[in-house]
Amino acid sequence: MAPVHVLRPMQRILQKEMVRECLAEFMSTYVMMVFGLGSVAHMVLGQQKLGSFLGVNLGFGFGVTMGVYVAGSISGAHMNAAVTFTTCAVGRMPWKKFPIYVLGQCLGSFSAAATIYLLFYSAIYNFANGELLVSGSKATAGIFATYLPEHMTLWRGFLDEVFLTGMLQLCLFAITDKDNSASLQGADALVIGILVCVIGVSLGMNSGYAINPSRDLPPRIFTFVAGWGREVFSAGDNWWWVPMVAPTLGAYIGGIVYLGIIHPSIPQNPQRLENSAPGNQNVTVSPKVPLTSVNVSGSIPLERF
């Protein structure tokens, strides 16, 4: 057992809000990425005998759900730098927390990539006869990061990522808006996971639906370090920057659309029901009764991935 004089300073450090939130983002992102990248490894290395595109969507979707359960009450479990950026940009979280959240997310994502590499090490090398390839039928770099298919161009992929992440953020604001149609208590995590799965199933073919800078760049950097080489950045007309910029832009647009069009339209005053029977007084009822109210990190509601 560690001596008390060592544990107490550690406990004081962990009690600091910024540290707790950084670790929460690290762990939630790590959990999401381990399940997500693991499902991609099954599809690629098993040549769709042990995995499938549907399996990848389920892996990432329910990986998000597990990540929210791991750290939702601590940091909101963003697990997505684009979501964190939008949350700060619309004034729902102070900008000083942005680098802390993104640091935790990137470290968690990088660690998850390293974990999957170690778990599937022999399968990766057997798959391509000892080579680490970025393109071709024996490519394995796609286990870790997104790459454009042949039918897509760079700018079409950019617009695809903007649109998909915009849909993600718009729906996230809707799911977590307790003035709107509130979900059952504790069901937010499941609904958010289903949202990610639906995006992948219906719209994920064109660009691999990175929709998350924290999901794509750290594993790409890991593959560069692990031996896949510079092609992980040059492939697809230097595609690597798009999963950072396009999701950030798309999330902001999606958030503004929801907050500018939908949220102000939600009735704020109670509705009045009049009974036609003479002598009865008007009855005032609330148009909606939220079943749950999620508010983490003080009075600032945090949106989740």
N, C-alpha and C positions, 0 to 999 in steps of 0.2 A: 504494500500500500504506500502511496505517495505521502510524504510528511505533510502535516497540516499547514506549515509555513509556506509550502509550495502551492497547495490547493487554494488557499485563501486569495492570493494575488490573481490566480487564474479565474476564480469566481468573480472577483471585482471587475476584471476585464470583460468577462462574458455578460455581466449585468449592464454594460454600456449599450445604449440603444443601437448605435451604428454598428457595433460589433455583432450584436445579435441578428440584426437585419442582413448584414453581409453573409454571415454563416447560414442564415435561413435561405437566402437566395442561392448560396453554394449548394446546400443539400437538396433543395427542391429541384434545381436545374440538373444536378447530378442524377437524381432518381429518374427524372423525365428522360434524360439523354441515354442513360443505360438501357432503359426499356425500348426507347425509340431506335437507337443505333443497333441494338441487338436484333430487333425485328428486321432491319435492313440487311444485316449480316446473314440472317437465315434465308432471306429471299435471294441474295446474290450468291452466296457460297453454296446454298442448296439447289441452285439453278431452278428455283420455284417449285422444287419437290418438297422442301421442308418449310417454305415460306411463300408468301404471295404479296401482291400490292395491297390487298385488303388487310393482310396481317401487319404490314408496315403502318397503315393508317390506324389500326387498332392499337398497335404498340405505342405510337406517339400519342394518340388520343387518351388512352388510359394511363400512359406515363404522365401526362399532364395532370390527370385526376389525382394520381398518387402524389405528385409533387405538391399540389395544392393542399392535400391532407397533411403532408409532412410539415409545411411551413406557412400555411395560409393565415394563421392567427398571429404570426410574428411579423412577417414582411408583406403579406398579401400574396406571396408566391407569384411574382410577375414572371420569372423565368424567361424574360424576353426584353431585350434592350429597347426595342421599338415601343413596347407597351409602357415601359418605364419613362421613356422620353415623352410620350404623349401625356402620361399622368402628370409629369412635371409641367409640360407646356400649357396644359389647361388649368393649372393652379391647384391640383389635388394633392400635390406632394412637393416639398421644397427642393430646389435644384441641388442643394448641398448633398442630398441623398443619392442623386443620379450616379456619380462615379462609384459610390459604395455598392449600390445595387448591381451595376454593370460588372464591377470587379468580381463580385460573388458569382454572378451568372457565368462569366467567361472562365473562371477557375473551375467551376463545377462542370461546365461543358467539356473543357480540355481534359479534366480528370476522367470523365466518362468515356471519352474517346480512347484514352490510354487503357482504361479498364477493358473495353471491348476488344482492343488490339491484343491484349494479353490473353483474354479468354479464348479468342478465335485465332490465335497466332498460327498454329499448325494448319488450320483450315485455310487461312489466307495464303500461306506459302504453297500449300499443295494445290490450291485452285489454279494458280498461274505458274506452276513449276518453278517456284522460288523467285519469281519476279513481282515487283510492286508496280502495277500499271495503272495509269490514269484513264486511258481510253482503250477502246477495243472490246471484244467479247469477253476477255479475261480481266477486265478492269476491276479493281477492288477499292479505288479511292472513293467511289460513290457510296461506299458503306458509311463514310464519315461526313461528307459534305455534298452539296448539290452541284450538279453539272447539267448544262443544257443538252437536250436531245438534238438530233440532226435537223429536225423540222423547225426548230426555233432559232430566231436571230437574237442578238444581244438586247436590242431595244424592245422587241416583242416580249422577251423574258422580263425586262425591266417593268413594263406596263403590267404584265401578269402578276408580278410580285406586289406592285402597288395596289392593284385591285384586290388580290387575295388578302393582303394584310389589312386593307381598309375594311373589308367584310368582317375580318376577325375582330378588329377593334370596335366597330359599330355594334356587333353582337355582344361583345364583352361588356360594353357600357349598358346595353339593354339588360343583360343577365344580372349585373350587379347593381342596377338602379332599383332601389327598394320603393321608389315612388311609382314605378311601373308595375308590371306583373311579377310579383315576388315569387321566387321558387320556394319549394318546401325547405324547411330548416335542414341545413347540412347538405343540400342537394346541389349547391352551386358548383362544387368541384366536379361532380359527375356531368352536369350540363355543359361545363366548359370543355371537358374531355370529349364529349359527344360533338361539340362544335368543331374542335380541331379535326376529329375523325371525318366529319361531314365535309369539311373543306378539302381534305385530302382525297376522299372518295369521289367527289364531284368535280373538283377543279385542280387537282394536284399533278396531272400528267405533264403539263407544258414545261414547268420549271422546277418540279420537285418540291414545290411549296415550302421554301425555307421559312418565309414569313417571320423571321426571327434572326437578327444579327448574332445573338448569343448562341444560337443553335448551329450556325454555319461557319463563322470565322475561326473560333478556337479549335474545332476538330480539323479544319483545313490546315491550320498552322501545325497541328500535331502530325498530320500526314507528311508535311514538308520536313519536319524534324525526323520523323521515323523512317524516311528513305524513299518516299514517292517522288521527291524532287520538285523543281520549280514549276513543272507542268501543272501542278495543282492550282497555281495562280494564273498561268497563261492560257489554260484550256478554255475553249468557248469564247475566244476573243477577249481574254482577260475578264471572265465572268465574275471573278471572286469578289469584286467591290459591289456588285448589284445586290446580293443578299444583305448587305449592310445599309445601303442608301435607300433602296426602293421600299423595304418594309418600314423604315422609319418615316418616310414620306407618306406611305399608304396608311399607316396607323394614325398619323396626325389628321389626315383627311377624313378617315372614317370616324375618328373621335369628334371632329368639328361637325360633321354631318349629323351625328346623333345629338350632340349637345345643342346644335343650332336649329334642328328641325323637330326631332322627336321629343326630347326632354321638355322644351318649353310648351309643348302641346298637351302634356299630361295634365288632366284636371286637378287643380289644387284645392278647390272649394268643395265641400260636401254637396251631394245632390239632394234635391228635395222631391219626395214622393207625395202626391196629393191623393187622399182617399175621396172618392166622389160622394160618399155617404155624408148627408148633412150633419153638422155638429161636430164632426171629427176634425181634430187639429192636424196640420201638416206634420209629417214625420220626416225627420232629417236622418239620412243614412250616409255612411262613408262609401264612396265609389269603389274603394278597394281596402282590404285589410291585410297589410304585409304580415306574413307569417314569421319573418325573421328580419333582423336588422344587423348587418355586418358592419362593424366600424373598428378597424384596427389602426394601430399607431396614432393614438390620440383621437382628435376629432376629424382627421382627414381620411376619408374612405379610399382604400387602395383597390384598384382594379387588378384582376388577376389575368394571367396569360389566357 
